[in-house]
Amino acid sequence: VQFGIQETIGFGGHQIDVPVYYVIVSMHEFTPVNTKVLASDDEPFVLLGRDFLNRYRIVFDGPAGVLEIAAP
């Protein structure tokens, strides 16, 4: 269910108005998180914001091909 419209700037640098939704994001054994998302038919990529990412301890070691995500 859509909860509104928010003005934002896409990857291309142009300003657009996009629908706002609330979704439940879950990862493996972690507690599901309710969060606000912006969606657009013209934007195929997903970005996780700091408001969501700051809930976890995340270590990304690209050269080793390792991604670790832990709850605090």
N, C-alpha and C positions, 0 to 999 in steps of 0.2 A: 504494500500500500504506500502510495506516494504521500510525503508529509510536507511538501512545499517545493520551492524553487530557490536556488542559490546562484548568485553571480560568481563566476570563477574564470581563471585563465587556463586554457588547455596547453598541451605540449607545444603546439604550433605558435603559441604566444598571442592567440586571439581570445578576446573576451566572449564568454558564452554563458547562458543561463541553463542550468541543468537541474533535473529533478533530484530531490533529497529523499532517501529511504532509510529506515532503520532495519538492520539485519543482525542476525546472530552468527558470529564467526567462531568456529571451533577447530581446534588442532589437537589431534591425538588424544592424550589423557588430560589435557588442560581444561579448566572450567570454561564453558562457552561465554563469550563476551557480547553484549548488546552494543552496537556502535552505529554511528551515522555514516552513510555513504552517499557519494554523489555519483550519478550514472548518466551516461549519454550514449545514444546509439552510434554516434560518430567517434567514440573513444574506446578502442579495444583493449587498452591497458588498464591495470589496476594498481593503485598506489596505496600502501598502508601508511597512514600518518603517524607522527610521533605520539599522538594521544593514544593510539593503539599499541605501537611498538614499545613504548615505555613501560608497559605492563610486564615485560619479560626481560631476561638477561639473554642477549643475542650475541653470539660470536661467529663471525664469518671469516674463514681462512681460505680465500680464493685459491692460492697456490696449492694448498693441500686438498682442496675440494671438500672442505668440511663446513657444515653449518650446524651450530648448536643453539637450541632454544630451550631455556629453562624458566620455570616460574620462580619469582623471588622467594 
